[in-house]
Amino acid sequence: MEITKIFTFDSAHRLPWHENKCKNIHGHTYTLHITVKGELDKNGIVIDFGDLKDIVKKNVIEKLDHNDLNNVIDNPTAENLACWIWDQLINELSGLSKVTLWETPTSYVTYNGI
């Protein structure tokens, strides 16, 4: 079974190599879906949603929300950011299945560690 919790955060970034407007600093309201896969435990859950929220907030949201992403990772494309989020969570979330990051309402990336 898979469960997913959704988060949002606001951040700025710039892509200096980009030939269009993304080379300038700009912001996004990102939507982040964290999916965990596993068997149901004796209580009938994969992971408590509150525990999932606390782990993601501590390891990801507090580091990215209202921050300049260029100060967190090099070349903060949506793809690189999804990989960075995975790396922050993989040792904290047993069964992490995928990270889906929406940069805009119509553009997202999904990463599953491969």
KETIPA-645734 format. One record per residue: residue number from 1; x, y, z of N, C-alpha, C in turn; chain. Coordinates in pm, 1 decimal. Layout:
N
{guvo NUM; {X; Y; Z}; {X; Y; Z}; {X; Y; Z}; "A"}
...
This chain:
114
{guvo 1; {84.6; -116.5; 0.0}; {0.0; 0.0; 0.0}; {89.6; 123.4; 0.0}; "A"}
{guvo 2; {42.5; 229.1; -65.2}; {114.0; 357.1; -64.8}; {26.0; 463.7; -2.0}; "A"}
{guvo 3; {89.4; 549.0; 76.0}; {21.2; 666.6; 128.1}; {100.1; 789.5; 84.9}; "A"}
{guvo 4; {30.7; 901.2; 71.2}; {93.7; 1025.5; 27.3}; {47.0; 1139.3; 115.8}; "A"}
{guvo 5; {140.7; 1225.1; 154.1}; {109.2; 1348.5; 224.9}; {157.4; 1463.7; 138.5}; "A"}
{guvo 6; {78.1; 1571.2; 135.8}; {106.4; 1686.2; 50.6}; {149.9; 1804.5; 136.5}; "A"}
{guvo 7; {253.8; 1873.8; 89.7}; {309.7; 1990.5; 157.5}; {322.0; 2103.8; 56.1}; "A"}
{guvo 8; {328.1; 2226.2; 104.7}; {360.6; 2340.8; 19.4}; {469.5; 2422.7; 87.4}; "A"}
{guvo 9; {548.1; 2488.4; 5.0}; {647.9; 2582.3; 55.9}; {677.2; 2684.0; -52.5}; "A"}
{guvo 10; {721.0; 2800.5; -9.4}; {754.0; 2910.4; -100.2}; {904.7; 2932.0; -98.3}; "A"}
{guvo 11; {963.8; 2938.5; -216.2}; {1108.4; 2957.9; -227.3}; {1140.3; 3035.6; -354.1}; "A"}
{guvo 12; {1258.2; 3095.5; -351.6}; {1309.8; 3165.9; -468.8}; {1428.8; 3088.4; -524.3}; "A"}
{guvo 13; {1455.9; 3107.7; -651.5}; {1576.3; 3051.8; -712.9}; {1602.5; 3123.4; -843.7}; "A"}
{guvo 14; {1716.6; 3093.0; -899.0}; {1754.1; 3144.2; -1030.8}; {1838.6; 3036.5; -1097.9}; "A"}
{guvo 15; {1830.1; 3032.8; -1228.1}; {1907.9; 2937.5; -1306.2}; {1997.3; 3018.8; -1399.7}; "A"}
{guvo 16; {2118.1; 3054.5; -1354.2}; {2205.0; 3144.9; -1430.7}; {2234.6; 3098.9; -1572.3}; "A"}
{guvo 17; {2231.6; 2968.9; -1597.8}; {2260.1; 2913.6; -1729.9}; {2141.5; 2928.0; -1825.3}; "A"}
{guvo 18; {2022.9; 2954.4; -1770.7}; {1899.7; 2958.0; -1851.1}; {1900.5; 3079.3; -1943.7}; "A"}
{guvo 19; {1854.1; 3062.6; -2066.8}; {1857.9; 3171.5; -2164.0}; {1734.3; 3259.6; -2162.0}; "A"}
{guvo 20; {1633.4; 3224.1; -2084.0}; {1511.6; 3304.7; -2076.8}; {1495.7; 3363.3; -1937.2}; "A"}
{guvo 21; {1374.3; 3395.6; -1899.8}; {1350.1; 3467.9; -1774.9}; {1389.1; 3391.7; -1649.5}; "A"}
{guvo 22; {1405.4; 3261.6; -1655.5}; {1442.8; 3184.2; -1536.9}; {1585.5; 3211.9; -1490.6}; "A"}
{guvo 23; {1663.8; 3284.4; -1572.7}; {1798.6; 3320.3; -1529.0}; {1793.9; 3425.8; -1418.5}; "A"}
{guvo 24; {1682.6; 3496.1; -1405.9}; {1665.6; 3596.9; -1301.4}; {1602.4; 3534.1; -1178.0}; "A"}
{guvo 25; {1628.9; 3591.8; -1063.4}; {1568.6; 3539.2; -941.4}; {1417.1; 3552.8; -949.3}; "A"}
{guvo 26; {1349.6; 3446.8; -911.0}; {1203.5; 3442.9; -913.4}; {1157.2; 3339.5; -811.6}; "A"}
{guvo 27; {1029.6; 3340.5; -781.2}; {979.8; 3251.2; -678.3}; {871.9; 3157.3; -727.8}; "A"}
{guvo 28; {851.4; 3053.9; -650.3}; {746.4; 2956.2; -676.7}; {680.1; 2918.5; -544.4}; "A"}
{guvo 29; {555.0; 2883.3; -551.9}; {490.0; 2810.8; -443.9}; {491.6; 2665.7; -487.2}; "A"}
{guvo 30; {582.3; 2591.2; -429.1}; {599.5; 2450.7; -462.9}; {496.2; 2365.9; -389.0}; "A"}
{guvo 31; {450.8; 2261.0; -453.1}; {367.7; 2160.1; -388.8}; {445.8; 2030.7; -392.3}; "A"}
{guvo 32; {459.2; 1968.8; -276.4}; {541.7; 1849.7; -260.4}; {455.2; 1733.4; -214.6}; "A"}
{guvo 33; {460.9; 1622.7; -288.1}; {391.8; 1499.3; -250.6}; {498.4; 1399.7; -207.7}; "A"}
{guvo 34; {487.9; 1350.0; -85.9}; {578.5; 1246.9; -36.8}; {499.2; 1117.9; -23.8}; "A"}
{guvo 35; {544.0; 1015.0; -92.3}; {474.0; 886.8; -93.1}; {559.9; 780.5; -25.5}; "A"}
{guvo 36; {497.8; 708.4; 66.4}; {563.1; 600.8; 140.5}; {487.7; 471.6; 112.0}; "A"}
{guvo 37; {563.1; 366.4; 86.2}; {504.5; 236.1; 54.2}; {538.7; 137.1; 165.7}; "A"}
{guvo 38; {441.1; 55.7; 200.4}; {469.1; -44.9; 301.2}; {348.2; -130.5; 331.5}; "A"}
{guvo 39; {370.3; -225.3; 417.7}; {263.6; -312.4; 465.4}; {190.4; -243.5; 580.1}; "A"}
{guvo 40; {66.2; -277.5; 596.7}; {-9.2; -225.1; 709.5}; {44.3; -286.7; 838.5}; "A"}
{guvo 41; {59.4; -205.6; 941.1}; {101.2; -259.2; 1069.8}; {-19.9; -311.2; 1147.4}; "A"}
{guvo 42; {-0.2; -350.9; 1271.3}; {-108.4; -408.2; 1351.6}; {-222.9; -310.6; 1374.2}; "A"}
{guvo 43; {-194.7; -180.7; 1358.6}; {-297.7; -78.3; 1375.1}; {-366.0; -40.9; 1244.0}; "A"}
{guvo 44; {-321.3; -102.2; 1134.5}; {-383.2; -76.5; 1005.7}; {-330.7; 45.4; 932.8}; "A"}
{guvo 45; {-204.2; 85.2; 962.3}; {-144.5; 200.9; 894.3}; {-7.6; 163.9; 838.2}; "A"}
{guvo 46; {35.7; 238.6; 736.8}; {172.1; 225.7; 683.6}; {266.1; 309.8; 768.2}; "A"}
{guvo 47; {228.8; 434.2; 791.6}; {299.5; 527.5; 879.5}; {195.5; 628.4; 925.9}; "A"}
{guvo 48; {209.0; 674.0; 1045.6}; {117.8; 775.5; 1097.1}; {138.4; 905.0; 1018.0}; "A"}
{guvo 49; {29.4; 964.2; 971.9}; {41.5; 1088.2; 893.9}; {110.3; 1198.3; 974.5}; "A"}
{guvo 50; {88.4; 1201.7; 1105.4}; {153.9; 1302.1; 1189.8}; {303.9; 1281.6; 1194.9}; "A"}
{guvo 51; {347.7; 1157.0; 1203.3}; {491.6; 1127.0; 1202.3}; {552.7; 1164.7; 1067.9}; "A"}
{guvo 52; {482.2; 1132.8; 960.0}; {529.6; 1168.8; 826.4}; {543.6; 1319.9; 814.5}; "A"}
{guvo 53; {444.2; 1392.2; 861.3}; {448.7; 1538.6; 857.5}; {569.1; 1592.0; 934.2}; "A"}
{guvo 54; {593.2; 1540.7; 1053.5}; {705.0; 1588.8; 1134.8}; {839.2; 1562.9; 1068.4}; "A"}
{guvo 55; {855.4; 1445.9; 1008.6}; {981.6; 1410.6; 942.7}; {1007.9; 1500.8; 822.8}; "A"}
{guvo 56; {906.6; 1522.0; 739.9}; {924.6; 1605.5; 620.1}; {945.7; 1750.8; 659.6}; "A"}
{guvo 57; {872.2; 1797.4; 756.8}; {887.8; 1936.4; 800.8}; {1030.2; 1961.4; 850.2}; "A"}
{guvo 58; {1080.3; 1872.6; 936.5}; {1213.6; 1890.3; 994.2}; {1324.5; 1879.6; 889.7}; "A"}
{guvo 59; {1314.3; 1782.6; 800.1}; {1424.3; 1751.8; 708.1}; {1418.2; 1824.5; 574.8}; "A"}
{guvo 60; {1301.1; 1879.5; 540.4}; {1286.6; 1943.5; 409.0}; {1226.6; 2083.4; 420.8}; "A"}
{guvo 61; {1105.5; 2092.0; 469.3}; {1031.8; 2218.7; 465.3}; {1105.8; 2329.5; 540.1}; "A"}
{guvo 62; {1156.1; 2300.7; 659.9}; {1226.4; 2403.2; 737.1}; {1353.1; 2451.9; 667.9}; "A"}
{guvo 63; {1410.2; 2371.6; 580.5}; {1531.5; 2409.0; 508.7}; {1502.4; 2486.3; 379.7}; "A"}
{guvo 64; {1383.1; 2468.5; 323.2}; {1352.9; 2526.6; 192.5}; {1254.3; 2642.2; 196.6}; "A"}
{guvo 65; {1160.7; 2640.7; 289.5}; {1054.1; 2740.5; 290.6}; {1109.4; 2880.3; 315.1}; "A"}
{guvo 66; {1070.8; 2973.8; 229.8}; {1115.2; 3112.8; 235.8}; {1267.5; 3123.0; 235.8}; "A"}
{guvo 67; {1327.7; 3048.8; 146.2}; {1472.0; 3049.5; 132.0}; {1506.6; 3066.3; -15.3}; "A"}
{guvo 68; {1629.1; 3110.4; -40.1}; {1684.3; 3114.0; -175.3}; {1745.5; 2977.3; -201.5}; "A"}
{guvo 69; {1686.9; 2900.6; -290.6}; {1731.7; 2763.3; -314.3}; {1874.6; 2756.7; -365.2}; "A"}
{guvo 70; {1923.5; 2863.9; -426.4}; {2062.0; 2865.6; -472.3}; {2159.1; 2860.7; -355.1}; "A"}
{guvo 71; {2112.3; 2896.5; -234.9}; {2195.8; 2886.6; -115.0}; {2189.4; 2747.1; -52.6}; "A"}
{guvo 72; {2101.3; 2661.5; -103.2}; {2084.2; 2526.8; -48.6}; {2148.6; 2422.4; -139.3}; "A"}
{guvo 73; {2122.5; 2430.8; -269.1}; {2181.7; 2336.6; -364.4}; {2228.8; 2412.1; -488.5}; "A"}
{guvo 74; {2327.5; 2354.8; -554.2}; {2372.5; 2410.0; -681.3}; {2268.7; 2376.3; -788.2}; "A"}
{guvo 75; {2246.7; 2468.2; -877.9}; {2158.5; 2445.9; -991.9}; {2021.4; 2391.3; -950.0}; "A"}
{guvo 76; {1942.6; 2471.4; -877.4}; {1816.8; 2423.2; -819.6}; {1701.9; 2411.2; -919.6}; "A"}
{guvo 77; {1720.3; 2323.0; -1016.4}; {1609.8; 2289.1; -1105.6}; {1509.8; 2204.2; -1027.3}; "A"}
{guvo 78; {1391.2; 2189.5; -1077.7}; {1292.2; 2103.7; -1011.6}; {1345.0; 1961.1; -1000.3}; "A"}
{guvo 79; {1412.8; 1914.5; -1104.1}; {1467.2; 1779.0; -1103.1}; {1573.1; 1762.1; -993.4}; "A"}
{guvo 80; {1667.0; 1856.0; -986.1}; {1771.2; 1847.9; -884.0}; {1713.3; 1863.7; -743.9}; "A"}
{guvo 81; {1612.9; 1947.7; -730.9}; {1549.1; 1967.4; -601.2}; {1477.4; 1840.0; -555.5}; "A"}
{guvo 82; {1411.1; 1771.1; -646.1}; {1344.9; 1645.0; -611.0}; {1447.5; 1541.8; -563.4}; "A"}
{guvo 83; {1561.8; 1534.8; -629.7}; {1668.5; 1443.2; -586.6}; {1720.9; 1482.5; -449.1}; "A"}
{guvo 84; {1738.9; 1611.8; -425.2}; {1786.8; 1660.3; -295.3}; {1686.6; 1624.1; -185.8}; "A"}
{guvo 85; {1558.4; 1642.2; -211.5}; {1454.9; 1607.5; -113.4}; {1460.4; 1458.3; -83.6}; "A"}
{guvo 86; {1471.7; 1375.8; -186.3}; {1484.3; 1230.8; -167.7}; {1600.8; 1200.3; -73.3}; "A"}
{guvo 87; {1716.3; 1261.1; -101.6}; {1835.5; 1235.9; -20.8}; {1815.9; 1276.8; 125.2}; "A"}
{guvo 88; {1737.8; 1381.1; 149.6}; {1711.3; 1425.8; 286.5}; {1621.3; 1328.5; 361.3}; "A"}
{guvo 89; {1539.7; 1253.5; 288.8}; {1437.8; 1169.5; 351.4}; {1466.8; 1020.2; 350.7}; "A"}
{guvo 90; {1550.1; 972.7; 261.1}; {1564.8; 828.8; 240.9}; {1607.7; 755.0; 368.0}; "A"}
{guvo 91; {1689.6; 816.0; 451.2}; {1732.8; 750.5; 574.8}; {1636.8; 774.6; 690.4}; "A"}
{guvo 92; {1541.1; 863.5; 671.1}; {1445.8; 897.3; 776.5}; {1311.6; 827.5; 758.0}; "A"}
{guvo 93; {1280.2; 789.7; 635.0}; {1149.4; 732.4; 603.0}; {1165.0; 593.3; 542.8}; "A"}
{guvo 94; {1145.2; 494.8; 623.2}; {1145.9; 358.6; 571.4}; {1029.7; 344.6; 473.5}; "A"}
{guvo 95; {1058.6; 296.1; 356.8}; {953.5; 277.9; 256.9}; {929.7; 397.8; 167.5}; "A"}
{guvo 96; {1017.3; 499.1; 173.3}; {1000.4; 613.1; 82.5}; {990.5; 559.8; -59.6}; "A"}
{guvo 97; {882.2; 594.3; -127.8}; {854.8; 539.1; -260.2}; {878.7; 640.3; -370.9}; "A"}
{guvo 98; {830.8; 763.2; -349.7}; {853.1; 865.6; -451.4}; {833.8; 1005.2; -393.7}; "A"}
{guvo 99; {901.3; 1096.9; -460.6}; {891.8; 1240.0; -432.7}; {837.0; 1303.4; -558.9}; "A"}
{guvo 100; {724.7; 1371.9; -545.6}; {668.2; 1445.1; -658.3}; {667.6; 1592.1; -621.6}; "A"}
{guvo 101; {733.2; 1673.7; -703.8}; {747.1; 1816.3; -675.8}; {684.8; 1896.0; -789.2}; "A"}
{guvo 102; {583.4; 1973.1; -754.2}; {516.9; 2062.8; -849.4}; {581.3; 2200.1; -837.8}; "A"}
{guvo 103; {642.6; 2246.3; -946.7}; {701.6; 2379.8; -949.4}; {595.1; 2484.3; -982.6}; "A"}
{guvo 104; {502.8; 2447.0; -1067.9}; {388.8; 2532.0; -1103.5}; {265.8; 2441.2; -1106.0}; "A"}
{guvo 105; {147.0; 2498.2; -1118.7}; {27.5; 2413.2; -1123.4}; {23.7; 2317.0; -1242.3}; "A"}
{guvo 106; {109.1; 2338.4; -1343.2}; {106.3; 2251.5; -1461.4}; {239.6; 2181.5; -1489.6}; "A"}
{guvo 107; {336.7; 2194.3; -1398.5}; {469.6; 2137.0; -1423.2}; {522.3; 2069.5; -1297.3}; "A"}
{guvo 108; {552.3; 1939.1; -1310.7}; {604.5; 1867.5; -1194.3}; {704.5; 1761.9; -1237.3}; "A"}
{guvo 109; {779.3; 1713.8; -1138.0}; {876.6; 1606.5; -1156.1}; {849.8; 1500.5; -1050.1}; "A"}
{guvo 110; {868.2; 1374.5; -1087.1}; {856.2; 1265.2; -992.4}; {988.1; 1190.3; -989.7}; "A"}
{guvo 111; {1037.2; 1164.0; -869.0}; {1164.3; 1090.9; -851.8}; {1140.3; 974.9; -755.8}; "A"}
{guvo 112; {1192.1; 857.9; -793.3}; {1175.0; 740.2; -709.0}; {1308.6; 676.5; -668.6}; "A"}
{guvo 113; {1413.2; 754.6; -673.3}; {1542.9; 706.6; -627.3}; {1624.3; 632.1; -731.0}; "A"}
{guvo 114; {1572.8; 621.7; -851.2}; {1645.0; 548.3; -957.2}; {1705.3; 646.8; -1055.1}; "A"}
